[in-house]
Amino acid sequence: MTHTDLSPELIRTLACRIRDSEYILIGAGAGLSADAGYDYLESAEFLKRYPYLERVGVHCRYHSIGFEWPTKSMEWAFYARQLEQDLYGVPPHPEPYVRLRELTDHANRWVFTSNADDLFCRLDFDPARIWTVQGTFSNLQCLRPCCADVWESRTYVERLLPAIDLNTGELTDRSLVPLCPRCGGDMMLNVRGGSWFVERPYEGQQAAFQGWLRKAVGGQLLVIEIGAGFNTPSVIRWPCEAITARHNGAHLIRINPQHPKTQFPVGERATVVAMRASPVLSAVATRG
């Protein structure tokens, strides 16, 4: 059954499911970051901040993914400003993350997420129990890649920001374009986007998560999946359903306003809420 409004019965059901769970797995997609103020499809505010990008065909954050930039100078000026706002700034609406953390703090909890903005770490989830499946904006890597090393992006961002021309979107000093410290080649954000993605920094997270999951499926496991649609369903959405389907003791809570229905045979072991995360989590937290 798909719920489309927050009835007292639904709020009570969600609160009890969360409260009574020994293990909780949080699977988070882009919808949760959008609720926190980082909406990759939002255009109006984006173009106010980057008016010069309209002429090259970038109208929102999502358009920048895989975009063929006119110049490396414009590409890295954009990345620097984006990271300043999305990675090092205060999130506009942190409440859904804060509520989610407070509601699940009692449990043996893990997070796996396709979001590269580090919001879970920044909002006090245990960094040792987070698997950032698609990488993180916190790291840069060689685009080739010549090695499996990554470098902290903050150092590069701080160097680039003072050299950005806000009228043209270009760097005033193009020698500042980041180059690989090892081979001198092009660099890229360490996020999954092609065969060049450097996976090694996340292999430890993956192994730790898989070890935790082997224990969790033997107990009372609740899978809370939020904001994972069909852009990359194999990353968060389908694994959440598959884990629930394979293990009879598991239950899935899906919170997703646009793509609520399940495909895997989970039957009654799914509570599906076709709403945004913020009002749902607030209602459950208030009841508790």
Buried (B, 14 or more C-beta within 10 A) or exposed (E): EEBEEBEEEBBEBBBEBBBEBBBBBBBBBBBBBBBBBBBBEBBEEBBEEBEBBEEBEBBBBBBBEEBEBEBBBBBBBBBBBBBBBBBBEEBEEBBBBBBBBEBBEEBBBBBBBBBBBBBBBBBEBEEEBBBBBBBBBBBBBBBBBBBEBBBEBBEBBEEBEEBBEEEEBBBEEEEBBBBBEEEEEBBBBBBBEEEBBBEEBBEEBBEBBEEBBEEBBEEBBBBBBBBBBEBBBEBBBBBBBBBBBEBEBBBBBBBBBEBBEBEBEBEEBBBBBBBBBBBBBBBBBEEB
